[in-house]
Amino acid sequence: MKKLISLLLVLCMASSWLLACSESKQNTDESDTAAAADPSAPSAEGAEAVAETEEIKPDIPDLDFGGEDFTVITAGANDDCGSDWVTYDVFVEEITGDVINDAVYERNDYLMGTYNIVFGEYKTNNTVRGDLVTDIKAGGGSYDAGFTGIMRCQTLGIDGYVYNMYDMPYINLEKPWWDHRLTEDCSLYGDVYLGTGDITVIDNDATWILMFNKKLHADYQLDDIYTLVREDRWYYDTLYEMLKVATLDLDGDGKLKPQIDQFGFVTTANTCYGLLYASGEQLAPKNAEGIPTLITDLDRVTRVVEKAGMILGDLDNVFVSDRTSYGTDDLRYIFEEGRALFYGEVAQCIIRMRNSETEFGVIPWPKFDEGQSRFYNFVHNTAAKAVVIPVSQNNTEMAGAIIEAMAAKSMTTLTVAYYDTALTYKYMRDQESSEMMDIILSSRCYDPAYINEWGSFSGTVFNVIYGGGTGLASAWQRSIKLFGKSRDKALEKLEKLQAQRAG
């Protein structure tokens, strides 16, 4: 079956960090670096330094897999989040001169030449998770690895469809090319079923960021935001005061209309998560036994939710597309037409605006208050991709070696191309934005409640924010039991899986 997929559907190339995300009293980040990035986290800047000096090699011996096919299943237009999130960083057919394309080609050419494999991709017309499960149940073994959303990866692991990464030969999640924070927050009973980091750049694309219109910012003579970030003075309140200044009823009819008027802030409902996690809060950090557990001290998270709800609920200044028939592209058009001071979306929107003449800057989401030690930027749990290895893969030595080598080589090819060439110089409009992106991508955070969506608990908090920010305590209390039942069911599955492996 795998050979058939490789022959018919895969175009083969010719040869040529452990910081949790919480500022709550139960899980306080002790970092004293206010505007700095997480120093333990892998970064594109670090990748560039490695590329300029000595490339770090993975701990893999000389291996020859005799020309074996290595097929990776990836997301097409019908997978989670649609056509904007089609996988583009796993396989390319040829060199084209595009920096991302050619970095992917270089990495895969290295893998094929070094390990004697035929590297190919199957881009599904369905969903990666669905196709993997179908193939595994049928005993097909058609795929050696897959890339899909973080949450889907986690459920594949809990349901027993993919390998524990710690059981795979050669894969070392402590290496700098893996995202250590995701590893920590996704681990359950010592198992980790997915990996992301340098192996893909779509996790960067799926990071929530803020953009601001530089002309409007100058017209209203607002404080320099880059300086505010550098000097640790960029807070929720600062953002809110600025955005209120910029709203304008351009046609003077007394009504704010997205097709005509000017707004202080345009965004989607996902900014409920953007603001919540920018505060550094985790809803379910891990307890001493490593089990994600809901926090019990709700004082700070309540204040965060109230402030976030107030900002997003200010319909006189903030336009949230989900409250109307407008889509995400419409938000970008408003911003590109110069009718919004701030625009909150994923980092991929920087690339989507590549043909725009709008002068804009990129900044991290603000801190909640002065007591917060550092910035945090949340990552969308279905748009962001990670790699998994299906249990139907019958050559774990090859799978472990190729995935580890792919991640390691990506550190000095794909990541450098994405960040230091494509994103920084091709799409950014100023050097300061590049500096801000370094902070953003090194300050990404994850919450086990959001990653796993147990009992839709994070969605409960989302709804409170979307509804104006009040009533968190009662909504929290109503949802505790459902969270506990959903989590415990998942952990029971893992206990059985571990017992089967041990037996």
N, C-alpha and C positions, 0 to 999 in steps of 0.2 A: 504493500500500500504506500509506504513512504517513498519507494522508488518511483511509483506512478505519479505521486504528487510532485516529486522533484522534476520528473521529465515533462509533465504537462503544464504545471502551474508555476514552477519556480524558474526564474531566469538566473542562470549561474554566471557569476563574474568570471572574466578571463583573468589569469594570473598576471600580473605585471611586476560619627561624632557622638560623647554620650551625655547630651544635655536634654533633660525633659523640658516640656513647654509648660511651666507653671510658675505663677507668682503668688499662688495661694499660700496660706500659712502652713498647709500640710506638705507643700512641695516647693519651697522657695528656692529660686535660682540665686546662688551666692556670688555671681559674677559682679565685679566692681566696674566693668567696662561699660560705660553708658551707651554710647552710640556705636560701639565696635561690634564686629561679627563674632560668632562663636569660634574661638581659636582652635578648637579641636575638629571643626567641621571641614570636610573636603571642600575646596573652592576652585573656581576656574583660575584665580590668580595663582594658587598653589600649583595648579597643573601647568601653568605657563612657566613657573620657576623651574619645575622639574624638566620641562621640555628644553629649557635653555641650559640646563646643567647635565644631570645624569638621570636617565629614565629609570624609574623603579620597576623592577621585573617581578612578576608573580612567582611564587614558589611551586613551579611546575617543571618536572624533568623533561628531557627530550622524549617526545612521544610522536608516533607515526600511526595514524588511524587508517592507512591504506586506501585513501580516496573515498572514505565513507561519507554519505550525505549527512549534513547537519541542517535540519529544517526548523525554522522558527515561525510560529504562528503569530500574526500581529493584527492590529485593529484596522478594519476598513471603515467605510462611511456609515455602516449600519451598527457599529459597535457603540458602546457607551459614549454619549456626548456628541455623536454625529460627525459630520464631514470636517469640522475644524480640527478634529483630534485624530485623524488618520495617522498611523505611524509612518514617520519619514526618516528615522535615524537608525534603522536596522539593516536595510539592504538597498543598494542602488545597482543599476545595470552597468554603468560606465562613467568615466570621468567627463564632467561637463563644464568645469570651471567655477561652479558654485562651491563655496568653501565648505558648507555642510556636506553636500553631496560627495565631494572629493575626499573629505575626512572619513566618511563612512566607507568609501571605496578603499582607501588606504588601509584602514583598520581590518576590513574583511579580507583584503588581499594578503595581509600579514598572517591572519589566522589560517587561511587556506595553505599558504606556503610553508608556514611553520609546523602545522600539525597534519598536513596532507588530508584535508577534508574538502568537500564541496559544500560551500555555504549557500543556503537558499532561504527564501521567505515565502510563506503562504499567507496572503492578506485575505482574511475571511470576509465573506459577504454577510455573515451572521454576527455572532458575538464570539469573542475569544473564549470566554468562559464556557459558553454553550457548546462550541465545537470541541474544546478540550474534554469536557465531561462526556460527550457523545463518543469520542474516539477512545477514551479510557475505558468506558463501559463495554465497548465493542472489542476491546483488547487489541486495537489497531496499532498503537505505537507509532502513529504517523508524525508526531512532532517531538523534537528534542528539547524545545523550550518554548515559552510563550511570553508575550508582553501584553499586559492588560492593566486596568485601573487598580490602585492600591487596595481598595476595599474588596474588589473581586478576587485579587490574589489571596487576601486573608481568608475569605470564605472557602476558596479552593483548598487551602491548607487545613482549615478546621474540618472540612468534609472529607479529607483524606485523599484528595486527588493529585496533590503535588508533594514533592519531597521536602523534608526538613533540610534547609540549607546547611545546617551543621553536620548533617550526615553525608554530604556530598564530598567526594574526593577533591582536594585542591582549593575549594572555595573557602576563603578566609575573610569573613565579614568585618574583621578588625583592620583590614588594609585601608589605605586612604582613599581608594577609589569607590568605596561603599559609603552610603549615608548612614553614619553611626546612630543618629537620633532616631531615624525610622526603624532601624534594627532594634533599638532598645524599646521603643514604644509599640512595636508589632510583636515582640517576643511574648510567648505564652508558655508557661511551664518549661521554659528553656528552649522551646522550638521557635524557629524563624523560617517562614515559608516563602519569603520573597526578598528581593534585593533591588535597590535603586541607588543612584549616584551618578558616577561618570558614564556608566553603561548606556544611559539614555539622557537626552536633554529635554524630553517632554515633561519631566517633573519640574524643570525650571519654567517651562511654558505655563504650567498650571499653578504657579505661585502667585498669590494675590498681591497686587501692587497698587500704588497711587500714581497718577499723572496729573500735572497741572499745566494750564495754558500760560505760557510765559508772557504773552502780550497783555492778557487780562491782569495777570499778577503785577506787571509793571504799571498798567493804567491805574490800578487802585492803590499803588504805592504801598504794597504789603511788605512785611518783613521778609528778608531773604530766607527761603525755606531750607536751602542747603546749609546755611549757617545755623539755623535752628536745630537741624539734625546733628550737626557736628558738635554743637555746644550743649546738647542734651536738653533742648527746650521745645521739642516738637511733641505736643500732647493733643489729646482729644479736644480739649477746650480751645486750643490754638487753631486747629482745623475748623472747628465750628464757628469761631468768630470770623475767620477769613471767608468761609463760604457764604455767610450771611450778607457780606458786603457786596458780593458780585451778582446777586439775583436782580434781574431787570425785566420789567414788562415792556418789551420793545414796541409793541403796537398800541400800548396804552388803553387796552380794553378792560383792564382790571382783572384779567384771568391769565394764568401762566399756562402756555400751551407749548408742548415739546417741539412742534414743528416751526415755531416762530420765535419764542422768547428765550431769554438767557437765564441760566441756572448757576447756583453756586457749586452744585455737586450733582453729577449724573452717575448712576451705578445700577447694579442688579441686586436682587434680594440676597445673593450670596455674601454681600457686605455685612449681613448679620453675623456670619462666621468671621469675616475679615476683621471686624471690630472686636468681636468676642475674643478671638485668639491673639489679636495684636496686644491685648492686655497682659498676655503671658499666662492666662488662666488655662488650666486643664479641668475638665469636668470629672474625669475618672483617672487620676494618676495612679501609678502602681503603689500598692502598700508594701510593707516590709517583706511579704512573701512573694512579691512580684505579680500580684493579682490586681488588675485594674479595678479600682474601688471609688465610688462616688465620694466627692468631698462632703464634709459635714459642716464646715464653717462657711456659711453662705454670705458673709458680710461683704467681702470685696467683690465677689462675682455678681452679687445683687446690684452693687453700685455700678459695676461695669455694664451690666445688662440695661439698667435704667438710663445710663448716659448714651449707650449705643442706640437704644430705642428712641430716645429724644432726638438724636441727630437724624436718624433715618425716617422718623415720623414727622419731621418738619417739612410738610408738603409745600410750604411757601418758598422754600429754598432748595430742596432736594428732590430730584426726579428719579424714582425707582421704576425701571422699565416693567417689572413684574406686576405693578399696580395698574398697568394699562395693557393695550394690545401691542405695544412696541416691543421689538426684539433687541438682542444684544448688539446687532450691527447698527441699529438706529441710534443707540447711545453713542457709538463711535462717530457717527455722522454729525450728531449734535456737537461733540467735542471738536471734531475736525473743522466744523463751520465757525468755530470760535465763540460758541454760545454756552460754554461751561467752563468754570474755573478749574474744578477738580473732576477727575474721571477715575472711578475705581473698578478695576477688572483684573484679569489674569495677565501675566507678563507677555503672553503670546500676542496680545493686542498691540504691543510695540511693533511687532513684525507685520501685523495686519495694517498698520498705518504707514507702511514703507513708502507708499506713493503720495502721502499727504504732505502738504506744504506747511502745515501747522507747526509752529515752534512750541515744543512741549518739553517739560522736564519730568524725570522719574524720581520718586521718593518712596521710602518705606512707610508703612502705616504707622501712625503716631502711637506713642505710649499712652497708657491710661492716665498716669499721674506721675508726680516727681519721685514717688517711692519705687517706681519700676526701674530695675537695673539695666535692662537692655531692650532692644527692639525684637519683635516677633512678627513673622509673616506666614500666614497659613497656606497650606497646599491642598488643592481640591482633590477629594479622595477617589473620584472616578476618572477625572481628566488626566491626572498624573499617572504615569506608567511605571511598572516595576516588572522584573523578570521572575518567572517561576519555571520549575522543571517537573513535568508530569510524571507520575509514578509508572506510566506505561513505557517510559524511556528505559530501554534494556541495556544501555551501555553507560552506566553512571560515571565511569572513569572519563569517557569522552565528554559527557555533558558537563561535568564539574570542571574539567580542564578548559574547555572552550568558553564557558561562561566567565570563569575567572580571568582568562586571558583577554576576553572581549572587554571586560570591565577595566582591566589594567591598561590595555592599549588605548581605550577610549579617553583615558585621562590626558594623554598627550596628543590625541588626534581630534576626536569629536568635541570634547569639552572646550579645548582651546579654540577650535574653529567657531563654535557657537558663541562663546562668551567674548573672547578677545578679538575676533575678526567680524563675524556676522552681526552679533548683537551690538557690540560696542561701537564699531566704526561704520557699519552699514545702516543701522537703524536708529541709533542714539543721535540726539541733536546737540549734545554738549558733553564736555568731559566730566562735569559734575554728576550727570546722570549715571555715567559709568561707575563713578565712586559710590553712588547710592545703590546701584545694582549689586556691587560687591557686598554691601551691608545686607541687602535684601536676601540674596541667594545664600548667604552664610548665616541667616537668622531664621530659616524656615523651621516650622514647628509642627508637631503632630499631637493629637489627643486620642488615646485609646477609645474613648466614647464615640468620637467621630470616625475614626478608622474602621471600627467594627460595626457601628450603628446598632448596637445592642438595644433592643426595645425602642429604637428611634429616639433615644434620649437626647442626643445633640439636636435633633429636629425639634424637640419640645422647647429647648432653650432658644433655638432659632425663631420659633413661632412667637415666643414672648417678646423678643426683640422686634420682630416684624410688626407685632401688634402694639408697639409703643413703649415696651420695656417694663411694664408693671405686672405684678402678680407672679413673679418667679417662684416664690416660696411655695405657693399652693400648687402650681404646675409641677414643680420639682417633686413634691410629696406624692402627687397622683401618679408619677411615672417611675418611682423608685422600684416598686415590685416588678414591673415589667422589665426594667433594666436588669434586675437581679436574676429573674427567670431566664432571660435570653442569654446573659453572660454565663450562668451556671450550666445551661444546656450546651453551650459551646465548649466549656471547659470539660464537661463530662465526655464529650466526643474526643477531645484531645487525650484525656486519660486513657480511654479505650484504645486509641491509636498507639499511644506510647506502650501500653501493655502488650499489644499485638506485636510491635516491633521488638520488644524485650523478650517475648516468648518465642 
